[in-house]
Amino acid sequence: LGMPCRVSDAGAVSAQRKASLASLGIDLEEGGHDRSLIETASLVVKSPGIPSTAAPVQWAREAGIEVIGELEFASRHTDARIAAVTGTNGKTTTTALLHHLLRNAGIDAGCAGNIGTSFAGAIADAQQRPEGDHAIWVVEASSFQLEDTHHFSPHVAILLNITPDHLDRHGDVEAYGDAKWNVTARQTEADHLIVCADDPGLTALRSRRRTKAQLHTVQWATPTEHMPNLAAHSIDNQRFTFLNPPFTMSMQELALQGKHNLYNSMAAGVAARILEINDADLRAGFTLFRNMEHRLEHVCDVNNISFINDSKATNVNATWYALDSMTSPTVWIAGGVDKGNDYTSLIPLVGEKVHTLICLGKDNTKLKKTFATAVTRILEVESAEEAALLGYNIAQPGDNILLSPACASFDLFSSYEERGHRFKAGARAI
């Protein structure tokens, strides 16, 4: 872009990262932030992990300098249409599915954001292609990323659900919901917002916030026609029904199963139709999709005992969906860094489906107290490999061993991916 740039990091920067920055002629400050340098900037782009209360952010704002997030910065440097996906749970799967549907239909679509590749970096790479930037970007957007948007306005926005999460950052569920609402806050009448009508948290948020976008609802119900500017799309136990124009698919045609994935699939399908995918390509895309790693991923079966890796489930609601999908007696592996979790909503499901809880974390006090009377036994381990082996030694043929932690991973692992990989390695070593 030809703009002079400086990177400031409070921590230590790896030699590889230093070399990369140096090759681009970018100055680096590490081990702290120099206020005088920040106050001379014309724009500050902050990492999503840095809260707005951080001192460097406050210094910049006090000096009248615009502070934005990477999502906002990236969106200012592409002319492509953007489809943004957010929500507490299901956003990575829905992002990947929508991207797959577009690509399968022959549309030049890129995929970036919270799914793993920075939006700005992905745009920079795409613009180096002979054909230039993608026609459409499918972007997974977290609350941390949306919090720092000022003009970000996707053509299609998907808001799946709202349940308490990241309260250590946002303070309360209302502030968390407001950050999520930024996905549609600046949309116009020419844009589209897709929401789940059955989610109580999202219903509460919609009751106090407004959007100018055309509204499309996904619901487990018969489509209704009494609301103006409403495209209602319904799911029942046998089929999907899309409207405008009508199109129906049976559940058996979908690669993704489980009630929560039906909502995700319907939302992605509505977005794909808005982006002009025909119904034949949509049907084929749904059939061919394969879910992403660490999301209710079937790992292996050992002596008729199934190992399931749901390490991406870092909050209570995600684990609720995982437990709800279990159809056999279950050994449940949970625990990690508690983000202010309230586990009480899981007690009925745990009592119905789980006979053993294996706590995988350094501090399991809350888990043990909450489920003391809901399960037959509670055990503790400090490695994912040990959890897999212990679960196998306890389980009976026909049982599931489910890793669905409901917690972040950073007490014992570098990421939820490492936690999942180590669990899978342990299962496959049996």
N, C-alpha and C positions, 0 to 999 in steps of 0.2 A: 504493500500500500504506500510505501515511500515515507512513512511517518517515523521519526526517531522514537526509539522505545527503550525503556529500562525495566528490568525485572527486579523486584524487591521481595526477598523471602526471609522470614524470621528464623527459619531453620537452616540446616546445612544442605547444600546442593550437591548432587552426585557429580562425579567427574564427567560422566557421559553427558549429563544435562549441561554442564558448563561448556563442554566442547561444542555442543549443538548451538548454544546461544552465541558463543564466540564466532562460529562460522557464519552466523547471520548478522554479525556486527552489533549485537545487542548487549548493552551494559548490564552487569549483574551486581546486585547488592545482596549479601547473605548474612545471616546471623543477627538480623535486626533491621529496623526501618528508620531511615534518616528523614526526619520531619521536613527539613529544609528542601530536600529533593522532591518529596511528595507535593509540597506546596508550590513548586514551580511547574508542575505538570499541567497540561491542558485538558487531559482526560485520564481518569483512573478506572481501569478494568480490574475488578477484584475477583478472586477465586470464589466459587460458590461456598466453600467451606469456611470462609471468613465472615463472621456475623457483622451486621451493620453497626453494632456497638463497639467494634474493635477500634483502637486508638487511631491507626492510620486512616481509616475510613472517616472518622470524626475530624481529623486534621484537614483532610481534603475538602470536606463539606464546609467546614468553618472558613476555608479559604475561597469558597465559592466555586470549587472545581466539581464538575459533573462526575459522579461515581456510578458506573453501570456494571452489570455482570457480563460474562462471556457470551451468554445466549443473546442478550441485547446487542452486543458488539457484532457478533456474527451476522445477525439478521439484517444489520445495516449494510452488509457487503454482499448481498445476493439479491438477484431479481427473480429468483425462482419462487414458485408457490410453495408455501410451507403448510404442512399438516402436523400439528403439535399434539402430543398425547401426554396427559397427566392424570393424577389420581393417587390414592394411597397404595393401592395394590392393582396389579395387572398391567401396569403401563409398559413395562419392558416387553411382555408377551404381545400386547396389542400393537406396539410400535413395530416389532419384528414381523408380525402377521401382516399389517398394512403394507409395509415395505415389500414383503414377499408377494402380496396380491398385485401390487403395482408392477413389480418387475416381471412377474409371471405373465402379465398382460402386455408386456412389451414396452412399458413406460420407463423412461430414463429417470429413475428415482434414486436418491441417495438417502442414507440413514445415519443419524448422528445424535449427539446429546448425551443424556444420562445413561444411555444404553452402552456407552463405553468409549466413543470417539468424540472429541470435542467438536462442536459445531463449526467453530472458526477454523480449526485445522482441517476439517473435512472439506469445507468450502475452498480453502486455499489449495488443497490437493486437486479438487475437482476442476478448478479454474485453470489448472495446468494441462488438462486433457486437450487433445486436438479439437474435440467437440465442445469444449468449454464446460460451464457449470451444468449441473443436473436441471431437469425441467421442474422437478418436485423434490423437496426435502421432507422426509418424515423424521421428526425430532421428538425424542423423549425428554420431557421437561420436569425436573424436580421442583419442589417448593423453594429450595435454596436458589435455584437458577431463576425461577419466575419472580422471586422477591425483588430482584434488581433489574427489572425491565421497566422501561419508560415509554417505548413506542412499539414494542414487539406486538405484532398483530397477525397471527397465522390466518390463512384463508379457511382452513378447517381446524377446529379445536375439538379434542375429545377429553371430557372430564368424567372419569369412570366412577369414582367413589371418594368419600371423605370419612376417615376414621382417625382417632387421635394418633399422631405420630410426630416425632421430632419436637415434642413439647419442650425438651431441654433447650431447643433453639428458639422456637416461636413463642413459648410462654403459655399459650392456651389454644384450644382447637379453633376458636374464631380467627385468631391471627394466622394460624396455619391454613385455614380455609381461604382467607383473604389472599394469601400468597398464591395459592392454587388458582384462585379466580382471575389472576392476572393473565391467564391463558386466553381469556375472552374479554377482558376489561376494555380493550381498545379495538375490538372487532367492529366492523361496520355492517350495514344491512346487506351487503354483498357477500358476507362471510357466513360460516356455518358453525354451530356449536352442537355437539352430540353429547348427551348426558344419559345416565342411568336413572330412570324415574323411580326405581324401587329402593334406592339407597337413602336411608334416613339422614345420614350426615350431609349428603349432597342436597337433599330436599330442604334441610334447614338453611344451608348456605344460599340456595336459590331464593329462599323466602326473603332474604335481606339484601341481595345483590341483583343487579339488572344487567342485561346484555342487549346490544343492538343486533346481534347476529341472528340468523334464521335458526330456530330451535328444532332439533331432532331428538326424540326420546327413544330409549331402548327399555323395554319393560317385559316382565313376565306376566302377560295379561293379553286380553283381546284388544286390538287397536281401537282407539277412540278417535272421534272426529269433532268433538265439541269445542276444542280450543283453536283459536285462530293461529295461523303461522306455525302449526305443529305437524310434523311428520312423525307419526307413531309407528314403531316397528316392534313386533311382539315375538316372544319365545314361549312355546309350551313344551310339554313333555315329548313331543314327536317332531316338531318342525320349527323352522324360522319363517317368519312372514315379513318380508320387506314391502313397503308401500311406495307409491309414486315413481314408477309404475309397480304394480304388484309382482312379487317374485317369491317363490317358496322353495326351501331346501329342507330335506329330512335330516334329523340328527345323525343318522348313520353315515351321511356324506362328509361329516366334519372330522378332520384329523384331531382337533382338540376336544377333549371330553371333560366333564365336570361342570357343574352349574356355573361357577365363576368364570370358566373359560367360554361358556356360551354367551355371557354378557360381553366379554372381550371380543369374541368373534363377531357378534352382531354389530358392535360399535365400529370395528374395523371394516366390516362389510358396508355399513352405511357410508362411511368415509370414502371407501373405494368407489361406490356408486356416484357420490358427489363429484369425485375426480374422474368420472366418465369411463369407468370400467364396465364392459358389457356383462350381462348375466352369465354367459357361457364361460368367460374367463374367470369370473368370480367363483363359480362352482368348481372349476378346475383348481383354482388357487387354494380354496378351502380344503380340498381333498389332499393336495400335495404337501401342505405345510408340515414342518416338523418343529416341535417346541424347542425352546432354548434350554441350555444346560442349567442345572440347579433350580429348576422350576417344576416340581412334581415329576422329576426325571426318574424313570425306572432304570435302576442300575444293573441289577442281576437277580436271578433266583438261585438260591442254594438249598438243595433238599426241600423244595417247595416252600421256602421262606423268601419273601420278596423284600429287597432293599430299595428304598425310595429316597432320593436326594432332593429335598426342598430347602436347601441352604439359603436361597434368596429370601425366604420368609423371615424377615427381620422385624416384624411387628405382629401383634396379637391377631389382627384381622386376617392377615395372610395365612397364619397357622390355623385359624378357624376354618377357612376354606379347605385347607389340606386335610384336617381331621374329618371334616364333613364328607370328603370324597372317599374316605376309607370304608371298604365294605367287608373287611375281615378284622379279627382281633389284632391289636396293634401294640408294638413296643414303640414308645414315643421318645425321641431324643430332642431335648430342648435346653435352652439356656445360653448365656453369654452376657453382653453388656445390656442391662435393663435401661430402656429409655423412658422411664416413668410408666411402665406397663401396668395395666389393670387386667389381671388374668381371669377375673371372675366369669366373664362371658364364655370361657372355654370349659368351665366345670361340667356342665351337662354333657357336652360332647365327649370329654375325657372319661367321665363316668360310664358312658355308653360304649365307647370304642377302645379305650386304652386299658391294658392290664398292668403295664410297667412303664414308669417314667424314669429315663436315664438323664440326669442333669449334666450337661456339658458346659461348665463354666467355673470361674473362680469363686463366685459368690452366688449360691443357689438358695439362699434363705427364703426369699419370697416364693419361689417355685415350690419348695418343699412345704411351706406353710399353707399355700393355696390348695394344693392337691393332696394333702396328707390323707384325707378320707375318701378321695375320688378314685384312687388306684390301689392295687394290691401291694405293690412295692415301689419304692423310690431308691434309686442308686445314683452314685456320683462318680464321674470320671473327668480326666483333664486332657484327653486326646480323642480325636475323632475315630482313629483306628481302634482304640480300646472300646469306644462306644459301639462300633459296629460288631466287634467280636463278642462283647458282653451281651448285646442284644440278640445275637445269633444263639448264644448258649442258653438264653432264657426262652426264646421263642419256640413255638410248636409249629409243625408243618401246617401250612395254610395261613400263617400269620404274616403281617407286614412289619417291617422295621423302618420307621419313618423319621428321618432327620428333618424337622421343621422347627427351628429354634425359637421363633418369636422374639428374638433378640439380635442385636448387632454382634459382630464377631471379634471385636478388637481386644478382648481380654486374653485370648489364646491364639488368635490367628491374625494374619495381616489383612484379610478380607473374607467376605462370605464365599468367594471362589476358592480360596485355599481351604476353608473349612469343608466345602463340598468335595473338593478333589481328594482330600485326605480321608473323608468318609468313604468315598468310592473305592479308593485304594485298599482300605481296610476290608470292605465287603468282598472285593475281588480276590483278596489274599486268603480268604477262608477256604 
